[in-house]
Amino acid sequence: MTESPIIVALDFASLSTALHLADQLDPDRCRVKVGKELFTREGPAVIHSLHNRGFEVFLDLKFHDIPNTVAKACAAAADLGIWMLNVHTLGGSAMMYAARQAVGTATDAPLLIGVTLLTSMDQATFNEVGLSGDMPGTVQKLALLAKDSGLDGVVCSAQEASLLQKALGKEFCLVTPGIRPKDSVADDQHRTMTPIDAVQAGSHYLVIGRPITGALNPMQALAEIEASLG
Ligand SMILES: O=c1ccn([C@@H]2O[C@H](COP(=O)(O)O)[C@@H](O)[C@H]2O)c(=O)[nH]1
């Protein structure tokens, strides 16, 4: 098991392109994330192929449905032997509790994480969907609900990491996408932070996609991010 905080998002349309990228990475220096596009196209074969190469896998399907459906989906995901999976905290405590029950609490159970507010969400989108109040306060409320429902941590922006660490303690796992090395483009992300600032703010895991997968030399891009962490 690697001690690296870096999770590379393998956002690709096919198993072959995902494995082409994974084969340029070192499983001792990062974990990988499989999301909706790749899993929908290729299914569990992706997870098996990455496990065979020695990677720990975060299956990022963000389950959000009625409690029974989410529980069954989480049990199916856990059966794949993944390292981490997630649900949406906006599904509420009954849904998150059902997910916890389904995944179990054995030492080899995957980490169960709740998505708070997407890192692509800005204040305008927050208001557009009928949410009110301030975004950090809402993230904190959802994270507290996740913790009280037995989850191991949350997905949030690194911009909220120090707030959450103070409110929920150092053990509660903070998984932060929207990571952008200095001078790189934000793409569709709005609540971003650099790798070093994210770690200093209390992020446990940095989810990084395009800044690595879109680089001419992905392993070099990963190495530069590692170096920036000191
Ligand atoms: O709030 C969230 C939750 C998940 N993601 C996922 O992380 C990666 C980020 O990729 P980049 O290319 O580094 O932007 C992507 O797979 C998202 O689905 C997120 O960005 N924000």
The ligand as an SDF file (V2000), in Angstrom:
LIG
                    3D

 21 22  0  0  0  0  0  0  0  0999 V2000
  -16.4130   17.2560   -6.2470 O   0  0  0  0  0  0  0  0  0  0  0  0
  -15.8370   16.5030   -7.0660 C   0  0  0  0  0  0  0  0  0  0  0  0
  -15.9670   15.1340   -7.0430 C   0  0  0  0  0  0  0  0  0  0  0  0
  -15.2940   14.3740   -7.9500 C   0  0  0  0  0  0  0  0  0  0  0  0
  -14.4940   14.9340   -8.8890 N   0  0  0  0  0  0  0  0  0  0  0  0
  -13.7780   14.0470   -9.8260 C   0  0  0  0  0  0  0  0  0  0  0  0
  -12.3680   14.2410   -9.6630 O   0  0  0  0  0  0  0  0  0  0  0  0
  -11.7110   14.2430  -10.9180 C   0  0  0  0  0  0  0  0  0  0  0  0
  -11.0320   15.5660  -11.1260 C   0  0  0  0  0  0  0  0  0  0  0  0
  -10.4170   15.5810  -12.3840 O   0  0  0  0  0  0  0  0  0  0  0  0
   -9.5760   16.8340  -12.9350 P   0  0  0  0  0  0  0  0  0  0  0  0
   -9.2530   16.4470  -14.3260 O   0  0  0  0  0  0  0  0  0  0  0  0
   -8.3640   16.9560  -12.0470 O   0  0  0  0  0  0  0  0  0  0  0  0
  -10.4630   18.0430  -12.8540 O   0  0  0  0  0  0  0  0  0  0  0  0
  -12.7830   13.9240  -11.9610 C   0  0  0  0  0  0  0  0  0  0  0  0
  -12.7340   12.5320  -12.2220 O   0  0  0  0  0  0  0  0  0  0  0  0
  -14.0970   14.2760  -11.2930 C   0  0  0  0  0  0  0  0  0  0  0  0
  -15.1520   13.4350  -11.7150 O   0  0  0  0  0  0  0  0  0  0  0  0
  -14.3720   16.2820   -8.9230 C   0  0  0  0  0  0  0  0  0  0  0  0
  -13.6610   16.8560   -9.7640 O   0  0  0  0  0  0  0  0  0  0  0  0
  -15.0330   17.0390   -8.0000 N   0  0  0  0  0  0  0  0  0  0  0  0
  1  2  2  0
  2  3  1  0
  2 21  1  0
  3  4  2  0
  4  5  1  0
  5  6  1  0
  5 19  1  0
  6  7  1  0
  6 17  1  0
  7  8  1  0
  8  9  1  0
  8 15  1  0
  9 10  1  0
 10 11  1  0
 11 12  2  0
 11 13  1  0
 11 14  1  0
 15 16  1  0
 15 17  1  0
 17 18  1  0
 19 20  2  0
 19 21  1  0
M  END
$$$$
